[in-house]
Amino acid sequence: MTAEQPRAFRPAVAGLRTAYGLAVRSEVDLPELEPLVGDHPADLTVSRAALEDLPGEGAFRTRFAPDLAELWWQTVGGFRIEPGRITASPHPGVSEDLIAYPLLGSVLALALEQMGLFTLHASAVSVAGRGVVMMGDKGAGKSTTATALIRAGHPLVADDIVAVDADLALRPGFPQVKLSAAAAASLDVPDAVHRPPVPEVPEKGRVLLPRRFERGRPPLARIYRLERGPAEADPAVIPIPLPDALPLALRFAYVTRFGSGALNGTAGGRHLRQAAALAASGVLHRLIVPGSLERLPEVVALIEADAGAGR
C-alpha cells in the first residue's frame, strides 16, 4: 500500500487515455484513466471553454435537450455534454482534482448514455471472469462488500458508474474506487495507491488499483440489490421476479437522478428498452448482507458460489 503525492496543477494533457472502452482525449488532467497505447481516433473529447452559468436557483442546475445535457455546480463550474464531446468550464482556481469529481461521475455517465450504453449507479467486480454488480440504497454496504471482494482477489470492473453493453457485458471503467475513509483504510492490499484527499470532499477516499482491475468486458452474471440484515442473519441471495426487476433497474439507473428531462427525444424509449432487457435476463437478485463486518467472508463466499452459477 502506497500513498500518492499531491500533484501539480496541469491544465492541459496530451495523449489518449481510456475509460469504458473509449479512447479519451482530455484537456483536464485525469490521472485516474489509464494511458491508451497506439494510434486511435478519440471517441470522447474533453475540452475547456467558457460557458455561461445556467439560469435558475440552487447550487446544482441542469438543462436538457435532445443530444445535449448541461450541468452546473456552484462549487465547480459548468459542463456541456454532446455526443462524443464534453466541454468543461470550471470556475477560476478550481483544482483538477475537484473538476474530476463531477467529470468522472455525473458528466461521464450522461456521455455514456448518449453513446447508447445503459448505466447504473453501482459498483462492479469480476468474479471468475463474470461481471457482478452491487447496487443499493445508502448504507446498504455497497462499498464494504466491493472492498471485501477486491481484497479476496476479484478485480474491479467499475466504481460509481457501471456501463452495460447491448449484449449484457460490462464495460471496464477505470482503476479507481471512491470509498468512505474507513473503507479506504481497510483496503490494505499491497498494490493499492491511496491518493491525497480532495479538501472539498474530505469524506471520500480515492484508491487506485491498477493491478486489480479487469480490462476485458466480462459477461454480466448478477446484479445484486444489497439489503442490510441483522447481525445474526445468514447472508442470502433471493431472485427478483420480473415485475419487480424492471422498476429496480429503472430506479438505480444513473440517469434517474436527473429526472425525466434527461430522457428526451429517442433516449427515453431506448432507456426503457434497455432496462426491460436487463430485467428480463434474470440477473437481478436481492443480496441480504448481515450487519456485522465479521460476516463479510460469508458474503464473499456466497457471491463467489452464486455468480459462478450464472443466470
Sequence and secondary structure as in RCSB ss.txt:
>XXXX:A:sequence
MTAEQPRAFRPAVAGLRTAYGLAVRSEVDLPELEPLVGDHPADLTVSRAALEDLPGEGAFRTRFAPDLAELWWQT
VGGFRIEPGRITASPHPGVSEDLIAYPLLGSVLALALEQMGLFTLHASAVSVAGRGVVMMGDKGAGKSTTATALI
RAGHPLVADDIVAVDADLALRPGFPQVKLSAAAAASLDVPDAVHRPPVPEVPEKGRVLLPRRFERGRPPLARIYR
LERGPAEADPAVIPIPLPDALPLALRFAYVTRFGSGALNGTAGGRHLRQAAALAASGVLHRLIVPGSLERLPEVV
ALIEADAGAGR
>XXXX:A:secstr
 EE           SEEEETTEEEEESS  TTSEE  S    SEEEEE      SSSSSEEEEEETTEEEEEETT
TEEEEEETTEEEEEE TT  HHHHHHHIIIIIHHHHHHHTT EEEEEEEEEETTEEEEEE STTSSHHHHHHHHH
HTT  EEEEEEEEE TTSBEE   SEEEEEHHHHHH   TT EEE   TT TTEEEEE TTSB  S  BEEEEEE
EEEE TTS  EEEE  HHHHHHHHHHTBGGGGG GGGS TTHHHHHHHHHHHHHHTT EEEEEEES GGGHHHHH
HHHHHHHHT  
